[in-house]
Amino acid sequence: MWLPQWSQTGASFQQPVTPNEFHFGVFIITAFAYLVSFLFLSFPKSKIIKWAYIGFLGSMILNAFFPHLIATILMKTYAPGLITALLLNVPINAVILYTLHKQNYIRVKEIIMSTVVVGIILVAMIPFLFTLGDKFIHL
């Protein structure tokens, strides 16, 4: 919610975003997370869906640290989303991944590879989603 205002601080590694850009991007990525979770529960034998799901979980764990925690440290100011990421995303996603691994449903190699692939896709999507949000959302 507060990232658009925070992004205006002029950090060299953070492009300023408008509320329309940010909220559109968050909406699409959140919808993607729900869709992948639903598909995983509906089709647990599908390897592609399994890899997308575990990759998304792993990417959200990494997202807590890169960029949220790093930005907080470098800028010496709270980066919006850090508390939620550290208190919800990291522990919940880690427990899910740990449980799936403990049940021999996934291997560590799958977690790492899926996280890298999905993470790259998500990072690549962000500027595109911000552009779409800027073009289509006019509040």
KANORFEN-V617667 format. One record per backbone hydrogen bond with DSSP energy under -0.5 kcal/mol. NH is the residue of the N-H (numbers start at 1). CO is the residue of the C=O. E is the energy in kcal/mol with one decimal. If there is no record, write none. Layout:
# KANORFEN-V617667
NH CO E
NH CO E
This chain:
# KANORFEN-V617667
6 2 -2.3
7 3 -3.0
8 5 -1.1
9 6 -1.8
10 7 -0.7
14 11 -1.2
15 13 -0.5
22 18 -2.6
23 19 -3.0
24 20 -1.9
25 21 -2.2
26 22 -2.8
27 23 -2.3
28 24 -2.4
29 25 -2.5
30 26 -2.6
31 27 -2.6
32 28 -2.5
33 29 -2.1
34 30 -2.4
35 31 -2.7
36 32 -2.8
37 33 -2.4
38 34 -2.7
39 35 -2.8
40 36 -2.4
41 37 -2.2
42 38 -2.2
43 39 -2.8
46 43 -1.7
47 45 -0.5
50 46 -2.3
51 47 -2.9
52 48 -2.3
53 49 -2.6
54 50 -2.8
55 51 -2.1
56 52 -2.1
57 53 -2.3
58 54 -2.5
59 55 -2.4
60 56 -2.2
61 57 -1.5
62 58 -2.4
63 59 -2.5
64 60 -0.9
64 61 -0.8
65 61 -0.8
65 62 -1.0
66 62 -3.4
68 63 -1.4
69 64 -1.5
70 65 -2.0
71 67 -3.4
72 68 -2.1
73 69 -2.2
74 70 -3.0
75 71 -2.7
76 72 -0.9
77 72 -0.8
80 78 -0.6
82 79 -2.0
85 81 -2.6
86 82 -2.9
87 83 -2.8
88 84 -2.4
89 84 -1.4
90 85 -3.0
92 88 -2.2
93 89 -2.3
94 90 -2.3
95 91 -2.3
96 92 -2.3
97 93 -2.6
98 94 -2.8
99 95 -2.7
100 96 -2.5
101 97 -2.3
102 98 -3.0
103 99 -1.9
104 101 -1.9
105 100 -2.6
106 100 -1.0
111 107 -1.9
112 108 -2.7
113 109 -2.7
114 110 -2.6
115 111 -2.4
116 112 -2.4
117 113 -2.5
118 114 -2.8
119 115 -2.4
120 116 -2.3
121 117 -2.2
122 118 -2.9
123 119 -2.6
124 120 -2.4
125 121 -1.9
126 122 -1.5
127 123 -0.7
128 124 -0.7
129 125 -3.0
130 126 -2.6
131 127 -2.2
132 128 -2.4
133 129 -2.8
134 130 -2.2
135 131 -1.9
136 132 -2.8
137 133 -1.9
138 136 -0.7
